[in-house]
Amino acid sequence: MNGKKQTTVVYPVPKEWAERAFINAQRYEAMYAASIANPEEFWREHGKRIHWFKPYNTVKNTSFEPGKVSIKWYEEGTTNVSYNCIDRHLAERGDQVATIWVGDHPKDGARSITYRELHAIVMKWANVLKSQGVRKGDVVTLYLPMIPEATYAMLACARIGAVHSAVSTICASNSLASRIADAGSKVVVTADQGLRGGHKLELKAAVDAALDKLPGVVTSVIVVKRTGAPVGMLKGRDHYYNELSDTVPEQCPPEEMKAEDPLFILFTSGSTAKPKGVVHTTGGYLVYAAMTHQYVFDYHDGDIYWCTADIGWITGHSYIVYGPLANGATTLMFEGVPTYPNVSRYWDIIDKHKVSLFYTAPTAIRSLMRSGEGAVKSYSRASLRLLGSVGEPIDPKSWEWYHRVVGDGRCPIVDTWWQTETGGILITPLPGATDLKPGSASKPFFGVKPEIVDAAGNVLDGVADGNLVIADSWPGQGRTLYRDPERFEQEYFSPYPGKYFTRDGARRDADGDYSMTGRVDDVINVSGHRIGTAEVEAALVAHASVSEAAVVGYPHEIKGQGIYAYVILIEDDAASDDLRKELVSWVRREKGPTFTIDKVQFALGLPKTSSGKIIRRILGKIAEDDFTALGDTSTLADPSVLEHLIDNRLNRN
Ligand code: PRX
């Protein structure tokens, strides 16, 4: 992500942060060294941060060896995630707000739910699930919008030992059907409709359409009333939650779960051909989610923490629900989008609810940057003390804007690198310990052993650029792929035997800081030179006219691969041949002659998943002028962008 020029800016840890944060530089060094030197001892100690019904003895029992891949943490221990996220806090913080929910439009208002209320509601939910035949080990599919019921349903599953499989509401009925089938769910939880940016999401109708394709598979659909709109209810199969909840008992003790019992499955989004059901388990996952949440965001009592991710993705699981609630935090959930009813919505919510820790995605930052500083500056944001970024590389220009405009130059930014498969954050600055470099995820979290390898698997020392692997296990790691352990081993442990392959490229600088260079699958080889698409994108976005860019390779007669750039301008009407030429020479000037872009296509939008990830597979196909295998486009956040891209493509065979 970072060219030499772009990484020279360093923001040292502010004095008050070094003094006040849980982890300062010395502490980081000491704890990190201890976690690598003796992981058993380190994680034995830190495993105690959650409550265990029965203690563990073995801490770590893991192997990345081909043919013998097996990942187990705290295996004799028993616990319950819902107990840890709720019951454990009741004595001390029963009346503290656990969740603040903010509705789509300001007139939808907000709701605060205390830990005591959460306890009562989740027990009801657990009994409702049981009334529908859900038992320990069953997989329940959740197709829920950003409403508190999503949190309740997740915790209720955890309480009775059921496994949830959340599907983002952006997934259309086809993808939903395949995920229900792959998970083997008999029970689906949904809402009549969802609300998002003023639009109605027809969720129950989508479930109906999905189930039409799966006759006899699902025996019960539990429907939460969000809007109260009339929806079709199939007699005997479909039930409104509020009607079921009137008939079930109030109390539901938590099930005693083994550390390695599955907690949830998450199918990874549409950037791969066939969705993979990543399985996360109970004990190690919770330890890791809670610990990273506390230290990365420096969560202290009294903080109001807000993560804008969708609940249907891993970030929503680990950093809206499980990490924060395991820490007894107050976590805000927002139903809507940053631009509705206007582009100041985030800042309005921050001021209203006194948000102090704010965690969002570069895609949101870039879109808000496009709307100018005024929309931010007219709100005070005085409560903010830390900003976070997740999901994709953040280019230095957006980083600087986030820092200077949103954070008024006083809030550290934690650029957190991780994946669905990793369960929690693996590489990140810690705000009291790490000097910040725009665009750099910087240092490994405790217990994480990153290595950079070349294509042949040689470990590269010192300053290096290559593929990112993780040499040993950490407690939050995904354990397998649902019903497909062979593929788990093949995808992640075969390319570099004995190591977890992230499929990301990374660069380590002289300070030992890691910068992500994008998915390795996105690296282009131009005339024998490896070029990270993220790097070209960062250079483009650094140009004053550019708001967003995505770069892919396409077959080129002479160079092997050519560079094809999709560019979104700050002002659409500025598109011209002159600007095209200027951008090409700008990047060439910034990065060197191998970075000569061959094609610049001006675009109005990019194909993205709901989590904001650009689907490069589709952009690559358009650049190649090949539409025979666009693949699954059902998870596109906005399908209309596709047409415009295709109509304006520059390579026509
Ligand atoms: O390429 C990396 C990118 O997102 C991928 C993981 O996506 P997903 O499983 O959907 O999880 C998203 C939430 C963690 C990674 O392989 N990625 C994520 N965070 C960053 C990032 N790339 C660069 N910098 C990040 N901070």
Boltz pocket constraint, residues with backbone or C-beta under 6 A from the ligand:
constraints:
  - pocket:
      binder: B
      contacts: [[A, 268], [A, 269], [A, 314], [A, 315], [A, 389], [A, 390], [A, 391], [A, 392], [A, 393], [A, 394], [A, 415], [A, 416], [A, 417], [A, 418], [A, 419], [A, 420], [A, 421], [A, 427], [A, 441], [A, 502], [A, 503], [A, 504], [A, 516], [A, 518], [A, 519], [A, 611], [A, 613]]
      max_distance: 6.0
